[in-house]
Amino acid sequence: MKEKNFPDLIAGLLFTGIAIAVFLMSNNFVSAKLGLGAGGYPRTIAVIMFVLGIIMTAKSLAKGLPRPNFKIDKDTAVHLTAFLVVTIVYLAAMRYIGFLFLTPLYLFGAMLMFGHKKPSSAVIISIASSIVIYFIFTKVFMVFLPEFSLF
């Protein structure tokens, strides 16, 4: 059981460290008068990420100090590498295709790639999630997402 806690410990510590770095780097961003703006959004995400990283680390350590396990599962490595490549393509293409058109495809592909069994529910979840995320960012956070543009 302790072998399975090692990746959780590393991920928790990594998320906590990234959250601290993001929070510190976002202090120089301009704060908006309305909505979270360029400064508030990364700080909000960093705080959430920090809390979740601490919880993940604490849960891992509560089960005992995990033993390092550096065995890499070949299937997992292939899936993560493919997902990383797809994510890079997604980010590069978003400025041309736009968030609302590209994100449902990205989420659908990610769900299938990581084992979601029902394609029909994956379509509904990916479309609904993209719309909800779009409205939260544009209406609540006042952070505008890329829109479709050929030029």
PALOLUM-834922 format. One record per residue (C-alpha): residue number from 0; x, y, z. Coordinates in steps of 0.001 Angstrom, whole numbers. Example, Ala and Ser with C-alpha at 12.3 -4.5 7.8 and 13.67 -1.06 7.14 Angstrom:
2
<marza doke="0" X="12300" Y="-4500" Z="7800"/>
<marza doke="1" X="13670" Y="-1060" Z="7140"/>
This chain:
151
<marza doke="0" X="0" Y="0" Z="0"/>
<marza doke="1" X="2842" Y="2394" Z="785"/>
<marza doke="2" X="4226" Y="2079" Z="-2757"/>
<marza doke="3" X="1045" Y="3614" Z="-4190"/>
<marza doke="4" X="1335" Y="6629" Z="-1879"/>
<marza doke="5" X="4639" Y="7756" Z="-3379"/>
<marza doke="6" X="3165" Y="9268" Z="-6590"/>
<marza doke="7" X="516" Y="11030" Z="-4476"/>
<marza doke="8" X="3206" Y="12474" Z="-2211"/>
<marza doke="9" X="5256" Y="13725" Z="-5166"/>
<marza doke="10" X="2166" Y="15161" Z="-6912"/>
<marza doke="11" X="1004" Y="16884" Z="-3712"/>
<marza doke="12" X="4406" Y="18460" Z="-3144"/>
<marza doke="13" X="4666" Y="19462" Z="-6803"/>
<marza doke="14" X="1204" Y="21089" Z="-6818"/>
<marza doke="15" X="2013" Y="22930" Z="-3584"/>
<marza doke="16" X="5305" Y="24232" Z="-4992"/>
<marza doke="17" X="3740" Y="25311" Z="-8287"/>
<marza doke="18" X="934" Y="27053" Z="-6386"/>
<marza doke="19" X="3420" Y="29046" Z="-4310"/>
<marza doke="20" X="5376" Y="30033" Z="-7457"/>
<marza doke="21" X="2208" Y="31092" Z="-9316"/>
<marza doke="22" X="978" Y="33117" Z="-6336"/>
<marza doke="23" X="4300" Y="34944" Z="-5983"/>
<marza doke="24" X="4630" Y="35630" Z="-9719"/>
<marza doke="25" X="1062" Y="36944" Z="-9966"/>
<marza doke="26" X="1635" Y="39633" Z="-7327"/>
<marza doke="27" X="2938" Y="41980" Z="-10037"/>
<marza doke="28" X="-174" Y="41588" Z="-12211"/>
<marza doke="29" X="-2661" Y="44417" Z="-12406"/>
<marza doke="30" X="-5797" Y="43977" Z="-10313"/>
<marza doke="31" X="-9106" Y="44663" Z="-12013"/>
<marza doke="32" X="-11801" Y="46930" Z="-10613"/>
<marza doke="33" X="-14474" Y="44506" Z="-11807"/>
<marza doke="34" X="-14065" Y="40727" Z="-11673"/>
<marza doke="35" X="-10865" Y="38918" Z="-10780"/>
<marza doke="36" X="-8913" Y="40182" Z="-13758"/>
<marza doke="37" X="-5351" Y="39343" Z="-14697"/>
<marza doke="38" X="-4061" Y="39408" Z="-11114"/>
<marza doke="39" X="-6900" Y="37908" Z="-9162"/>
<marza doke="40" X="-7541" Y="34833" Z="-11257"/>
<marza doke="41" X="-4073" Y="33232" Z="-10973"/>
<marza doke="42" X="-3965" Y="34011" Z="-7249"/>
<marza doke="43" X="-7366" Y="32372" Z="-6736"/>
<marza doke="44" X="-6309" Y="29266" Z="-8651"/>
<marza doke="45" X="-2970" Y="29211" Z="-6786"/>
<marza doke="46" X="-4711" Y="29267" Z="-3392"/>
<marza doke="47" X="-7060" Y="26444" Z="-4417"/>
<marza doke="48" X="-4151" Y="24465" Z="-5851"/>
<marza doke="49" X="-2095" Y="25047" Z="-2682"/>
<marza doke="50" X="-4882" Y="23791" Z="-402"/>
<marza doke="51" X="-5479" Y="20707" Z="-2568"/>
<marza doke="52" X="-1728" Y="20008" Z="-2752"/>
<marza doke="53" X="-1426" Y="20205" Z="1033"/>
<marza doke="54" X="-4418" Y="17875" Z="1447"/>
<marza doke="55" X="-2949" Y="15394" Z="-1047"/>
<marza doke="56" X="443" Y="15487" Z="688"/>
<marza doke="57" X="-1082" Y="15108" Z="4152"/>
<marza doke="58" X="-3266" Y="12163" Z="3096"/>
<marza doke="59" X="-238" Y="10449" Z="1596"/>
<marza doke="60" X="1886" Y="10992" Z="4700"/>
<marza doke="61" X="-964" Y="9944" Z="7036"/>
<marza doke="62" X="-722" Y="6410" Z="5608"/>
<marza doke="63" X="2965" Y="6240" Z="6504"/>
<marza doke="64" X="6092" Y="7470" Z="4804"/>
<marza doke="65" X="5868" Y="6031" Z="1289"/>
<marza doke="66" X="8729" Y="4132" Z="-307"/>
<marza doke="67" X="10002" Y="5534" Z="-3581"/>
<marza doke="68" X="8763" Y="3620" Z="-6593"/>
<marza doke="69" X="10300" Y="4593" Z="-9887"/>
<marza doke="70" X="8776" Y="1849" Z="-12025"/>
<marza doke="71" X="7160" Y="3363" Z="-15098"/>
<marza doke="72" X="4164" Y="1623" Z="-16600"/>
<marza doke="73" X="4584" Y="1620" Z="-20401"/>
<marza doke="74" X="860" Y="2141" Z="-21159"/>
<marza doke="75" X="637" Y="5044" Z="-18722"/>
<marza doke="76" X="3743" Y="6654" Z="-20209"/>
<marza doke="77" X="2314" Y="6365" Z="-23734"/>
<marza doke="78" X="-1032" Y="7837" Z="-22639"/>
<marza doke="79" X="608" Y="10738" Z="-20807"/>
<marza doke="80" X="2955" Y="11481" Z="-23711"/>
<marza doke="81" X="62" Y="11433" Z="-26188"/>
<marza doke="82" X="-1974" Y="13644" Z="-23870"/>
<marza doke="83" X="923" Y="16096" Z="-23576"/>
<marza doke="84" X="1261" Y="16299" Z="-27376"/>
<marza doke="85" X="-2515" Y="16763" Z="-27796"/>
<marza doke="86" X="-2469" Y="19473" Z="-25113"/>
<marza doke="87" X="320" Y="21369" Z="-26875"/>
<marza doke="88" X="-1575" Y="21174" Z="-30189"/>
<marza doke="89" X="-4764" Y="22283" Z="-28392"/>
<marza doke="90" X="-3064" Y="25331" Z="-26896"/>
<marza doke="91" X="-1428" Y="26286" Z="-30206"/>
<marza doke="92" X="-4665" Y="25901" Z="-32170"/>
<marza doke="93" X="-6900" Y="27687" Z="-29669"/>
<marza doke="94" X="-5981" Y="31172" Z="-30894"/>
<marza doke="95" X="-7287" Y="30277" Z="-34362"/>
<marza doke="96" X="-10168" Y="27913" Z="-33644"/>
<marza doke="97" X="-11335" Y="29450" Z="-30374"/>
<marza doke="98" X="-12147" Y="28092" Z="-26951"/>
<marza doke="99" X="-15788" Y="27165" Z="-27542"/>
<marza doke="100" X="-15118" Y="25181" Z="-30715"/>
<marza doke="101" X="-11908" Y="23420" Z="-29696"/>
<marza doke="102" X="-12382" Y="22659" Z="-25999"/>
<marza doke="103" X="-15271" Y="20180" Z="-26381"/>
<marza doke="104" X="-13146" Y="18173" Z="-28838"/>
<marza doke="105" X="-10176" Y="18294" Z="-26485"/>
<marza doke="106" X="-12209" Y="17218" Z="-23458"/>
<marza doke="107" X="-13958" Y="14469" Z="-25425"/>
<marza doke="108" X="-10637" Y="13098" Z="-26629"/>
<marza doke="109" X="-9138" Y="13266" Z="-23141"/>
<marza doke="110" X="-12081" Y="11397" Z="-21646"/>
<marza doke="111" X="-11823" Y="8638" Z="-24219"/>
<marza doke="112" X="-8045" Y="8507" Z="-23917"/>
<marza doke="113" X="-8262" Y="7953" Z="-20171"/>
<marza doke="114" X="-10944" Y="5302" Z="-20290"/>
<marza doke="115" X="-14387" Y="6917" Z="-20296"/>
<marza doke="116" X="-16664" Y="4087" Z="-21411"/>
<marza doke="117" X="-19688" Y="5917" Z="-22850"/>
<marza doke="118" X="-18976" Y="8177" Z="-25853"/>
<marza doke="119" X="-22511" Y="9629" Z="-25733"/>
<marza doke="120" X="-22084" Y="10868" Z="-22164"/>
<marza doke="121" X="-18549" Y="12087" Z="-22994"/>
<marza doke="122" X="-20014" Y="14293" Z="-25749"/>
<marza doke="123" X="-22595" Y="15785" Z="-23387"/>
<marza doke="124" X="-20098" Y="16302" Z="-20563"/>
<marza doke="125" X="-17475" Y="17902" Z="-22820"/>
<marza doke="126" X="-19940" Y="20320" Z="-24443"/>
<marza doke="127" X="-21638" Y="21247" Z="-21152"/>
<marza doke="128" X="-18314" Y="21696" Z="-19352"/>
<marza doke="129" X="-16953" Y="23914" Z="-22114"/>
<marza doke="130" X="-20020" Y="26162" Z="-22037"/>
<marza doke="131" X="-19976" Y="26430" Z="-18234"/>
<marza doke="132" X="-16244" Y="27190" Z="-18177"/>
<marza doke="133" X="-16664" Y="29781" Z="-20927"/>
<marza doke="134" X="-19406" Y="31649" Z="-19058"/>
<marza doke="135" X="-17588" Y="31467" Z="-15718"/>
<marza doke="136" X="-14447" Y="32948" Z="-17248"/>
<marza doke="137" X="-16146" Y="35627" Z="-19331"/>
<marza doke="138" X="-18956" Y="36670" Z="-16973"/>
<marza doke="139" X="-17596" Y="35997" Z="-13480"/>
<marza doke="140" X="-13824" Y="36357" Z="-13854"/>
<marza doke="141" X="-14020" Y="38869" Z="-16715"/>
<marza doke="142" X="-11240" Y="36948" Z="-18460"/>
<marza doke="143" X="-11958" Y="36686" Z="-22156"/>
<marza doke="144" X="-11072" Y="33455" Z="-23904"/>
<marza doke="145" X="-9860" Y="33076" Z="-27502"/>
<marza doke="146" X="-12567" Y="33184" Z="-30145"/>
<marza doke="147" X="-12649" Y="31765" Z="-33657"/>
<marza doke="148" X="-10468" Y="33767" Z="-36038"/>
<marza doke="149" X="-8901" Y="32917" Z="-39374"/>
<marza doke="150" X="-6458" Y="35815" Z="-39198"/>
